[in-house]
Amino acid sequence: MMRKLDNRGASAFEFILVFVPLFTLIFAIFDLGRYAITMQSLRTLASAGARATMIRCYTPDVVNNTSPSGCIDIDTYLPVANRKDAAPFLFFGGLTPTLTVGSSPNDLTITASQTAFRMLMPIWGTSLNAPNASTKIPF
């Protein structure tokens, strides 16, 4: 008479074999989606900052001097309340994006960055942490 093999625990082992790759894939998709939304929001915020700067800063004095150096105070042109309207996703969890304006004799560069952003999955390393996006306005 043949003895019956003991199969207890086989389904638990199979579950673990499927569970680990499946949930790794799900969390990786979630993490990359979060990164994509953050990058799009940063691009939107940089564009809103550029738009506000050009609307309020495009004066005859600046145009005649051919230097946008008087336009670097972005907080005057786009306060935090308006930044939240432009890109609300960036302010979740107490995060605050920063807008900086760099000027050269020929253009303004508005850069939006989220320095506190961190990827959840360690498989990405630090290459995707602290994303930023910029908009360049020729003068």
N, CA and C of each residue as an Amber inpcrd file, in Angstrom:
protein
   417
   0.8260000  -1.1650000   0.0000000   0.0000000   0.0000000   0.0000000
   0.8870000   1.2500000   0.0000000   0.5540000   2.1890000  -0.8380000
   1.3380000   3.4220000  -0.9480000   0.9120000   4.4240000   0.1100000
   1.9170000   5.1070000   0.6160000   1.6140000   6.1540000   1.5950000
   1.3160000   7.4530000   0.8880000   0.4070000   8.2120000   1.4250000
   0.0270000   9.5020000   0.8660000   1.0880000  10.5330000   1.2620000
   1.5280000  11.3440000   0.2830000   2.5230000  12.3790000   0.5670000
   1.8950000  13.5160000   1.3580000   2.6740000  14.1000000   2.2200000
   2.1960000  15.2100000   3.0390000   2.3470000  16.5110000   2.2510000
   1.2480000  17.1470000   1.8460000   1.2620000  18.3740000   1.0430000
   0.9250000  19.6210000   1.8550000   0.9170000  19.4990000   3.1550000
   0.6040000  20.6680000   3.9580000   1.6900000  21.7210000   3.7830000
   1.2760000  22.9640000   3.5890000   2.2230000  24.0590000   3.4360000
   2.6100000  24.3410000   2.0010000   2.2250000  23.4780000   1.0600000
   2.5900000  23.6880000  -0.3410000   1.8910000  24.9200000  -0.9090000
   0.6310000  25.1230000  -0.5590000  -0.0880000  26.2830000  -1.0820000
   0.4540000  27.5810000  -0.4750000   0.8930000  27.5410000   0.7600000
   1.5000000  28.7280000   1.3740000   2.8080000  29.0850000   0.6670000
   3.5880000  28.0920000   0.3150000   4.8370000  28.3280000  -0.4000000
   4.5590000  28.8920000  -1.7980000   3.5610000  28.3630000  -2.4870000
   3.1880000  28.8770000  -3.8050000   2.6760000  30.3170000  -3.7070000
   1.9320000  30.5990000  -2.6600000   1.4340000  31.9520000  -2.4450000
   2.5910000  32.9360000  -2.2940000   3.5990000  32.5700000  -1.5490000
   4.7710000  33.4380000  -1.3610000   5.5090000  33.6210000  -2.6850000
   5.6150000  32.5640000  -3.4790000   6.2880000  32.6740000  -4.7750000
   5.5900000  33.6700000  -5.7010000   4.2790000  33.7640000  -5.6120000
   3.5200000  34.6870000  -6.4490000   3.4160000  36.0650000  -5.7790000
   3.2710000  36.0860000  -4.4700000   3.0400000  37.3120000  -3.7100000
   4.1950000  38.3070000  -3.8400000   5.4010000  37.8760000  -3.6770000
   6.5580000  38.7840000  -3.6690000   6.7300000  39.5030000  -5.0060000
   6.7970000  38.8000000  -6.1440000   6.9330000  39.5430000  -7.4030000
   5.7090000  40.4040000  -7.7380000   4.5240000  39.8960000  -7.4190000
   3.3070000  40.6410000  -7.7340000   3.2570000  41.9640000  -6.9780000
   3.4940000  41.9340000  -5.6820000   3.4300000  43.1670000  -4.9130000
   4.6250000  44.0800000  -5.1700000   5.7530000  43.5240000  -5.5300000
   6.8800000  44.3620000  -5.9520000   6.5110000  45.1240000  -7.2160000
   5.8800000  44.4410000  -8.1520000   5.4400000  45.0850000  -9.3860000
   4.3700000  46.1450000  -9.1110000   3.4120000  45.8420000  -8.2580000
   2.3530000  46.8070000  -7.9280000   2.9460000  48.0540000  -7.2820000
   3.8380000  47.8950000  -6.3180000   4.4420000  49.0590000  -5.6600000
   5.3490000  49.8370000  -6.6070000   6.0170000  49.1550000  -7.5230000
   6.8570000  49.8540000  -8.4990000   5.9980000  50.6980000  -9.4360000
   4.8690000  50.1600000  -9.8760000   3.9530000  50.9250000 -10.7290000
   3.4060000  52.1270000  -9.9660000   3.0190000  51.9350000  -8.7230000
   2.5210000  53.0290000  -7.8910000   3.5880000  54.1040000  -7.7240000
   4.8140000  53.7010000  -7.4800000   5.9090000  54.6440000  -7.2600000
   6.2330000  55.4400000  -8.5230000   6.2810000  54.7720000  -9.6620000
   6.5430000  55.4700000 -10.9200000   5.3890000  56.3990000 -11.2910000
   4.1680000  56.0140000 -10.9820000   3.0200000  56.8850000 -11.2060000
   3.0940000  58.1360000 -10.3500000   3.4860000  57.9690000  -9.1010000
   3.6730000  59.1110000  -8.2050000   4.7430000  60.0490000  -8.7410000
   5.8180000  59.4830000  -9.2530000   6.9050000  60.2910000  -9.8130000
   6.4260000  61.0460000 -11.0610000   5.6590000  60.3770000 -11.9200000
   5.1640000  61.0200000 -13.1380000   4.2160000  62.1720000 -12.8110000
   3.3390000  61.9820000 -11.8400000   2.4300000  63.0580000 -11.4360000
   3.2160000  64.2170000 -10.8380000   4.2330000  63.9260000 -10.0590000
   5.0570000  64.9810000  -9.4710000   5.7840000  65.7720000 -10.5550000
   6.3470000  65.0770000 -11.5310000   7.0520000  65.7820000 -12.6150000
   6.0970000  66.6550000 -13.4220000   4.9110000  66.1520000 -13.7290000
   3.9390000  66.9490000 -14.4780000   3.4990000  68.1610000 -13.6620000
   3.3130000  67.9770000 -12.3670000   2.9350000  69.1010000 -11.5040000
   4.0600000  70.1250000 -11.4210000   5.3100000  69.6710000 -11.3810000
   6.4350000  70.6090000 -11.3620000   6.5220000  71.3880000 -12.6710000
   6.2670000  70.7260000 -13.7940000   6.2590000  71.4400000 -15.0820000
   5.1450000  72.4890000 -15.1020000   3.9780000  72.1320000 -14.5820000
   2.8610000  73.0690000 -14.5180000   3.1980000  74.2540000 -13.6240000
   3.8260000  73.9830000 -12.4870000   4.1990000  75.0580000 -11.5690000
   5.2620000  75.9680000 -12.1730000   6.2330000  75.4040000 -12.8540000
   7.2570000  76.2260000 -13.5090000   6.6320000  77.0890000 -14.6010000
   5.6980000  76.5330000 -15.3480000   5.0200000  77.3140000 -16.3810000
   4.1750000  78.4290000 -15.7700000   3.4860000  78.1320000 -14.6690000
   2.6900000  79.1590000 -13.9980000   3.5940000  80.2630000 -13.4520000
   4.7440000  79.8900000 -12.9210000   5.7000000  80.8910000 -12.4410000
   6.2360000  81.7510000 -13.5690000   6.5180000  81.1340000 -14.7080000
   7.0000000  81.8860000 -15.8670000   5.9250000  82.8280000 -16.3820000
   4.6980000  82.3350000 -16.4300000   3.5880000  83.1630000 -16.8900000
   3.3800000  84.3600000 -15.9660000   3.3580000  84.1210000 -14.6570000
   3.1620000  85.2110000 -13.6990000   4.3120000  86.2060000 -13.7540000
   5.5210000  85.7180000 -13.9170000   6.6740000  86.6110000 -13.9940000
   6.5940000  87.4820000 -15.2390000   6.2530000  86.8980000 -16.3550000
   6.1860000  87.6790000 -17.5910000   5.0410000  88.6810000 -17.5760000
   3.9090000  88.3140000 -16.9880000   2.7740000  89.2350000 -16.9410000
   3.0900000  90.4320000 -16.0650000   3.6900000  90.1900000 -14.9120000
   3.9150000  91.2750000 -13.9590000   5.2860000  91.9300000 -14.1000000
   6.1660000  91.3290000 -14.8270000   7.5300000  91.8410000 -14.9010000
   7.8750000  92.4210000 -16.2640000   7.0550000  92.1990000 -17.2300000
   7.3560000  92.6700000 -18.5830000   7.0320000  94.1670000 -18.6650000
   7.9390000  94.9680000 -18.1800000   7.7570000  96.4200000 -18.1300000
   8.7390000  97.0840000 -19.0870000   8.4690000  98.3290000 -19.4660000
   9.3980000  99.0250000 -20.3580000  10.8160000  99.1390000 -19.7830000
  10.9380000  99.2830000 -18.4510000  12.2780000  99.3740000 -17.8510000
  13.0830000  98.1100000 -18.1070000  12.4670000  96.9860000 -17.9080000
  13.1600000  95.7100000 -18.1100000  13.4560000  95.5020000 -19.5930000
  12.4880000  95.8280000 -20.4350000  12.6740000  95.6330000 -21.8730000
  13.7840000  96.5360000 -22.4060000  13.8150000  97.7900000 -21.9700000
  14.8350000  98.7240000 -22.4500000  16.2320000  98.3720000 -21.9480000
  16.3160000  97.8120000 -20.7570000  17.6200000  97.4160000 -20.2210000
  18.1100000  96.1160000 -20.8380000  17.2380000  95.4070000 -21.5080000
  17.5190000  94.0850000 -22.0730000  18.1420000  93.1370000 -21.0540000
  17.7940000  93.3410000 -19.8000000  18.2750000  92.4530000 -18.7480000
  17.1290000  92.1590000 -17.8000000  16.7980000  90.9060000 -17.5840000
  15.6820000  90.5620000 -16.7110000  16.0620000  90.4890000 -15.2320000
  17.1540000  91.1320000 -14.8360000  17.6190000  90.9740000 -13.4530000
  16.6420000  91.5240000 -12.4240000  15.7550000  92.4270000 -12.8070000
  14.7670000  92.9550000 -11.8710000  13.5830000  92.0380000 -11.6740000
  13.5740000  90.9090000 -12.3040000  12.4150000  90.0070000 -12.2900000
  12.6400000  88.7560000 -11.4520000  13.5620000  88.7700000 -10.5460000
  13.9090000  87.5090000  -9.8940000  13.1530000  87.2390000  -8.5990000
  12.2590000  88.1290000  -8.1650000  11.5120000  87.8950000  -6.9330000
  10.2090000  87.1770000  -7.2550000  10.2560000  85.8720000  -7.3630000
   9.0980000  85.0720000  -7.7710000   8.0070000  85.0660000  -6.7100000
   8.3550000  85.2430000  -5.4430000   7.3450000  85.2380000  -4.3830000
   6.3680000  86.3970000  -4.5310000   6.8150000  87.4980000  -5.1080000
   5.9320000  88.6340000  -5.3570000   4.9510000  88.3130000  -6.4690000
   5.4060000  87.6420000  -7.4920000   4.5800000  87.3900000  -8.6640000
   3.6790000  86.1760000  -8.5160000   4.1150000  85.1770000  -7.7790000
   3.3260000  83.9610000  -7.6020000   3.3990000  83.5120000  -6.1420000
   2.5000000  84.0250000  -5.2900000   2.5240000  83.6230000  -3.8790000
   2.1370000  82.1560000  -3.6950000   2.3690000  81.6500000  -2.4960000
   2.1530000  80.2220000  -2.2180000   0.7010000  79.8210000  -2.4530000
  -0.2480000  80.6770000  -2.1380000  -1.6580000  80.3320000  -2.3580000
  -1.9330000  80.0800000  -3.8390000  -1.3490000  80.8670000  -4.7170000
  -1.5330000  80.6550000  -6.1530000  -0.7630000  79.4310000  -6.6390000
   0.3310000  79.1110000  -5.9860000   1.0740000  77.8980000  -6.3430000
   0.2450000  76.6640000  -6.0410000  -0.4930000  76.6910000  -4.9230000
  -1.3600000  75.5630000  -4.5730000  -2.4690000  75.3880000  -5.5940000
  -2.9510000  76.4910000  -6.1450000  -3.9770000  76.3970000  -7.1850000
  -3.4050000  75.8110000  -8.4690000  -2.1720000  76.1570000  -8.7940000
  -1.5580000  75.6890000 -10.0400000  -1.1830000  74.2080000  -9.9800000
  -0.6630000  73.7600000  -8.8440000  -0.2000000  72.3680000  -8.7270000
  -0.4980000  71.8400000  -7.3220000  -1.7560000  71.4860000  -7.0410000
  -2.1170000  71.0700000  -5.6780000  -1.4680000  69.7690000  -5.2260000
  -1.1310000  68.8820000  -6.1430000  -0.5420000  67.5900000  -5.7790000
   0.7900000  67.7610000  -5.0510000   1.5170000  68.8200000  -5.3670000
   2.8490000  69.0200000  -4.7840000   2.8000000  69.3940000  -3.3090000
   1.6390000  69.7670000  -2.8070000   1.5310000  70.2270000  -1.4260000
   0.9680000  69.1710000  -0.4870000   0.7270000  67.9420000  -0.9670000
   0.2140000  66.8820000  -0.1010000   1.2780000  66.4510000   0.8990000
   0.8390000  66.1150000   2.0850000   1.7460000  65.6050000   3.1020000
   2.6820000  66.6470000   3.6780000   2.3110000  67.9100000   3.6000000
   3.1470000  68.9650000   4.1720000   4.3460000  69.3390000   3.3250000
   4.4430000  68.8220000   2.1060000   5.5530000  69.1770000   1.2320000
   5.3330000  70.5650000   0.6410000   6.4080000  71.2650000   0.3750000
   6.3270000  72.5780000  -0.2360000   7.3540000  72.6640000  -1.3550000
   6.8960000  72.8350000  -2.5790000   7.8460000  72.9890000  -3.6820000
   8.4670000  74.3810000  -3.6620000   9.6210000  74.4970000  -4.2590000
  10.2830000  75.7980000  -4.3370000  10.3660000  76.2500000  -5.7890000
  10.2570000  77.5510000  -5.9620000  10.4210000  78.1630000  -7.2780000
  11.6160000  79.0920000  -7.2000000  12.5190000  78.9480000  -8.1190000
  13.6690000  79.8430000  -8.1820000  13.7710000  80.4230000  -9.5780000
  14.2890000  81.6230000  -9.6290000  14.4450000  82.3080000 -10.9070000
  15.9140000  82.5800000 -11.1060000  16.4290000  82.1110000 -12.2010000
  17.7990000  82.4050000 -12.5820000  17.7670000  83.3000000 -13.8020000
  18.6170000  84.2760000 -13.8260000  18.5980000  85.1710000 -14.9780000
  19.9770000  85.2550000 -15.5990000  19.9470000  85.4010000 -16.8830000
  21.1530000  85.6830000 -17.6460000  20.7830000  86.8740000 -18.5280000
  21.7250000  87.4470000 -19.2330000  21.3740000  88.6180000 -20.0430000
  20.3120000  88.3400000 -21.1090000  20.1320000  87.0990000 -21.4980000
  19.2190000  86.8140000 -22.5960000  17.9470000  86.0750000 -22.2080000
  17.8720000  85.5240000 -21.0040000  16.6730000  84.7710000 -20.6680000
  16.4570000  84.6710000 -19.1650000  15.2270000  84.2870000 -18.8340000
  14.8510000  83.9450000 -17.4600000  14.6330000  82.4440000 -17.4120000
  15.0980000  81.8070000 -16.3500000  14.8520000  80.3840000 -16.1650000
  14.1470000  80.2040000 -14.8350000  12.9310000  79.7060000 -14.8830000
  12.1620000  79.4470000 -13.6690000  12.2240000  77.9500000 -13.4120000
  12.7090000  77.5770000 -12.2350000  12.8680000  76.1700000 -11.8770000
  11.9770000  75.8430000 -10.6920000  11.1610000  74.8180000 -10.8370000
  10.3320000  74.3120000  -9.7460000  10.9550000  73.0060000  -9.2790000
  11.1370000  72.8740000  -7.9730000  11.7410000  71.6520000  -7.4460000
  11.0170000  71.1990000  -6.1920000  11.0520000  69.9080000  -5.9640000
  10.4500000  69.2870000  -4.7870000  11.5540000  68.5040000  -4.0900000
  12.3050000  69.1680000  -3.2330000  13.4920000  68.5490000  -2.6500000
  13.1750000  67.4580000  -1.6340000  11.9830000  67.4860000  -1.0460000
  11.6470000  66.4890000  -0.0240000  11.0400000  65.2180000  -0.6210000
  10.8810000  65.1510000  -1.9270000  10.2860000  63.9800000  -2.5770000
  11.2680000  62.8120000  -2.5360000  10.7920000  61.6660000  -2.1160000
  11.5970000  60.4470000  -2.0940000  10.7930000  59.3030000  -2.6890000
  11.4580000  58.4780000  -3.4690000  10.8140000  57.2900000  -4.0090000
  10.5960000  56.2850000  -2.8740000   9.5220000  55.5220000  -2.9450000
   9.2140000  54.5510000  -1.8980000   9.9960000  53.2580000  -2.0540000
  10.2400000  52.8610000  -3.2810000  10.9360000  51.6040000  -3.5410000
  12.4420000  51.8430000  -3.5670000  13.2000000  51.0660000  -2.8350000
  14.6490000  51.2630000  -2.8350000  15.3350000  50.8010000  -4.1210000
  14.5970000  50.1450000  -5.0140000  15.2250000  49.6380000  -6.2410000
  15.6440000  50.7630000  -7.1810000  15.0840000  51.9600000  -7.0140000
  15.4190000  53.0710000  -7.8970000  16.6970000  53.7760000  -7.4790000
  17.1500000  53.5440000  -6.2730000  18.3090000  54.2750000  -5.7660000
  17.9140000  55.7090000  -5.4630000  18.8260000  56.6300000  -5.6190000
  18.5180000  58.0310000  -5.3460000  18.4240000  58.8550000  -6.6330000
  18.4250000  58.1980000  -7.7740000  18.4410000  58.9270000  -9.0410000
  17.1390000  59.6800000  -9.3050000  16.0200000  59.2330000  -8.7560000
  14.7400000  59.8880000  -8.9990000  14.2890000  60.7560000  -7.8310000
  15.0870000  60.8800000  -6.7980000  14.7300000  61.7280000  -5.6620000
  14.9560000  63.1950000  -6.0100000  14.2050000  64.0730000  -5.3660000
  14.3040000  65.5230000  -5.5380000  14.1710000  65.9470000  -6.9990000
  13.0220000  65.6630000  -7.6350000  12.8450000  66.0470000  -9.0330000
  12.7020000  67.5610000  -9.1960000  13.0180000  68.0420000 -10.3850000
  12.8010000  69.4520000 -10.6920000  12.4830000  69.5990000 -12.1820000
  11.8400000  70.7130000 -12.4980000  11.5020000  71.0290000 -13.8870000
  11.7050000  72.5150000 -14.0740000  12.1040000  72.9160000 -15.2650000
  12.3590000  74.3330000 -15.4840000  11.7470000  74.7990000 -16.8010000
  11.4980000  76.0840000 -16.8430000  10.9840000  76.7380000 -18.0360000
  11.9000000  77.9130000 -18.3390000  12.3230000  78.0150000 -19.5820000
  13.2150000  79.0860000 -19.9870000  12.4410000  80.0790000 -20.8560000
  12.5660000  81.3590000 -20.4950000  11.8950000  82.4150000 -21.2500000
  12.9610000  83.2890000 -21.9090000  13.0190000  83.2880000 -23.2270000
  14.0030000  84.1820000 -23.8880000  13.5770000  85.6330000 -23.7350000
  14.5270000  86.4900000 -23.5140000  14.2390000  87.9080000 -23.3140000
  14.7600000  88.7070000 -24.4650000
